[in-house]
Amino acid sequence: MTVAAPVSAPVKNATTSGIYMIIHGHFYQPPRENPYLNAIERQESAAPFHDWNARIHHECYRPNAFSRIERHDGKIVKIVNNYEYMSFNMGPTLLSWMEYHDRDTYQAILDADKRSADRLNGHGNAIAQVYNHIIMPLANWRDKITQIRWGKADFKSRFGREPEGMWLAETAVDYETLEALAIEGIKFIILAPSQARRCRPIATADNPHPAWQDVSGAQIDPNRAYRCYLRRQESPSVTDERHSLSKDLELSQFHLPPDTDAYIDVFFYDGPISRDMGFGDLLGSSHNFAKRLSQAVKHDHRQHQLVSVATDGETFGHHKHFTEKTLSYAFVEEFPKRGWTVTNYAHYLSLFPPTWEVSLKSVTAWSCAHGVDRWQGGCGCGGEGSKYQQLWRRPLRDSLNWLRDRLATIYVDIGRKYFNDPWEARDRYIEVLQHSLRNDDGQLEAALERFFEQQSGNRITNSSQRVDALRLLEMQRHALLMFTSCGWFFEELSRPETVQILRYAARAIELAADVAGVLLEDEFIQRMAKAPSNLIEFKDGAGVYREQVVTNRISLAQVAAQYALSSTLGDYGRSQQIYCYQIQQQDYQLQRIGSMSLAIGQIYLTSRITQETVSYIFAVLHLGGDDFHCCIQPFTGRREYEEIKATLFKTLKQANTAAVILAMASNFSGEQFGLHHLFAEERHRILRILADETLTRLDQLYEQVYRDNYGILISFRRDDLPVPPELQVAADIVLNNRLTEALEALETGGTLPNVGLEAVAIEALNLGCKFVHVEDAQILERFILRQIHGLSAIANISEMSLFDYLNQIEQAIAISDRLHLKLNLSLCQEAFLNYLSNRIAPQCVLARQILDLESVQKQPIHIEVNLCEAISNLELHQLIDTASKLGIATEAWLLER
């Protein structure tokens, strides 16, 4: 469901003002997934959200898809999808997360690209990005190609078209990257003005030898597009500069012939304005923003020109809260008023191919004044104002480069047995990842069959070989992920971003050992010891690796233990998905004696990603609370399993805890686990389940205290005396629980008014209680949304049914006000506005008179002719009244027909 307002005036053509406006947002989050689970674990620093992806999504990505323009009284007059008007790239790793966690926003972004393409002659706003944000000049040729091909393939699978442009991580670029982009069919890139070296008009018959202009001090004119030719003979100094950097960058040979006609078109964003967007207060006002952009227009009699700015997309709402609204108002009000054409780079290129060419500096990026030293040396960038040294960056880069090369050798040596061409197979592996990284994708098996048929032919003859082939490809995927730029961006080696890329390195090392028997970890740790940490507790990269990486490994036996422990709480069934693993129960038996529970079972555990399947047997003894004893070992045969099961259940009948634990230890030769051995996210979930039992008992005690002392509580309140905190706490807990219980009735078909809710509200008011359960507001939010969806689902609704639905919505809002529950009505507003715009507005023939109804309030309406074709004026008035209570102004839907 998407609600978006079109521009309030027709898009102007070039003959109107000749000003083309592009606002580009680089939306990106680094991959944060646990490399063993393919899921992001809880990040406490992102509280109250689960992780930083979720927090930034709430503050930025979703608000930009459903951005509010509000009236002076706070009521919504437009909901704008900013992605429909801004140029943007969105990292594949971020879109993968969003697709799973918020399908509405994900779909709104895809729809925005389609609508922008419809508006701009087939050129959509979205551009691609190199897959996982590696610094391209520091990557070898094969990694460059894979990053581009994976980025292109991911883009096409989502947006349904080939990308025309590509965002380079940190806009980092060198000549070899330009070659790779040209070979892969990318038409344009976006760079910072500081990355240009010189420019000149493209040669013509009238001016066959135009002079170069030095613009190396960020002086290039950003109001036009440029063409960067890849002919080397015209820029002899490029070869010299390339040679001088070859030692640091290990650049490989040129990949295009010297006389090539290949080129890349380049746009340079306006540096000062972009900087003020990201680091100043320019986005505080749409009017001031538009005024500043107008100052970038050159008054030199050009028939057309471009004003282009670019910044991190997270600026709009996350770094600067609510500035997505500034952007929305600029798009639909300020820019059209000035006659500017809101466009994107591909559309502008289609209208006005470059008439100037540019030569770039050798190796540059937008966030480092020292080329790309921020990601390989101690240049000081990223440590501004910090006393921390950055000498760890070079040893980290060197260690990962060494590991990459060793892994590549293993990959090719073994990959030749499984693939027709190992490197082509890696490039095409993205076609499998598009399914295997989605835990609920039912097309994975078909994708695997296609992939192996095309890449392996008859080389793979059994499932064991297929598993090894996928392990090799996963080894390479993690070898790419370990170069994600964020690992070098900040000032300290032990930060989460660097630890994350080391976790990817560790996973690649593990896979190399599994598939090839090659042990690389000891030497990698020795190399990491050369990277000094700023923190004494780690000392160096070896310490960081041992303390932060090795200790967070997860084995398949741990996943099996997670299933086994949870099963004693009745939490898992015969078939269960645990992150990227599928558990299939083959046998299971649970017996209880007193406070002891003993579960014994056999399971198959299959990785969706590598297709590896392991069969385990387990025994779990739960002694109550968090006291678990779990034994896991591989399944070796039915007879052994049945003998172990019989022995343990026989011992359980003795009701001797020590005897059972001893019998488990003597019968299992595998690993042993307690609750503390499980990965944190699942451990916390089990603790919450265990705590619920205790909280239930405590709630019963508080209920007793409250009932026994109700009269005393009332007396204290009547005489205006401070209530003893012990009694007030009991009242707060009991009434909060009663409120939740009453509201939960709405989840199972209950309606309003609700006698229980009214009673709780009166009692809470009398006793000065506050409601603190976040879930209570969420129940009412879901209830309102269900009413709107129910209303929308009926094609020809009767007057009585319409009033019933609207009455339920208004009563829910009223009870939330009475209980002082703060509702988040965003989803409800969008759904109701969608209903009004699509179902009611098209029937309204006298729009201006309908707007006058807002001044009538609840007074009788004396209009003889219905203002809408299929509903009465009374129904229309009720719809307007309900919309107003939801915070929606009438002009938000009526005047957007």
Secondary structure, 3 states (H helix, E strand, C coil): CCCCCCCCCCCCCCCCCCEEEEEEEEECCCCCCECCCCECCCCHHHCCCCCHHHHHHHHHHHHHHCEEEECCCCCEEEEECHHHCCEEEECHHHHHHHHHHCHHHHHHHHHHHHHHHHHCCCCCCEEEECCCCECHHHCCHHHHHHHHHHHHHHHHHHHCCCCCEEECHHHCECHHHHHHHHHCCCCEEEECHHHEEEEEECCCCCCCCCCCEECCCCCCCCCCCEEEECCHHHCHHHHHHHHHHHHHHCCCCCCCCCCCCCEEEEEECCHHHHHHHHHCCHHHCHHHHHHHHHCCCCCCCCCCEEEEEEEEHHHECCCECCHHHHHHHHHHHHHHHCCCEECCHHHHHHHCCCCEEEEECCCEECCECCCCHHHCCCCCCCCCCCCCCCCCHHHHHHHHHHHHHHHHHHHHHHHHHHCCCHHHHHHHCHHHHHHHCCCCCCCHHHHHHHHHHHHCCCCCCCHHHHHHHHHHHHHHHHHHHCCECHHHHCCCCCCHHHHHHHHHHHHHHHHHHHHHCCCCHHHHHHHHCCCECCCCCCCEHHHHHHHHHHHHCCCHHHHHHHHHHHHCCCCCCCEEEECCEEEEEEEEEEEEECCEEEEEEEEEEEECCCCCEEEEEEEEEECCCCCEEEEEEECCCHHHHHHHHHHHHHHHCCCCHHHHHHHHHHHCCCEEECHHHCCHHHHHHHHHHHHHHHHHHHHHHHHHHHHHCHHHHHHHHHCCCCCCHHHHHHHHHHHHHHHHHHHHHHHCCCCCCCHHHHHHHHHHHHHCCCCCCHHHHHHHHHHHHHHHHHHHHCCCCCHHHHHHHHHHHHHHHHHHHHCCCCCCCHHHHHHHHHHHHHHHHHHECCHHHHHHHHHHCCCCCCCCCCCECCCCHHHHHHHHHHHHHCCECCHHHHCCC
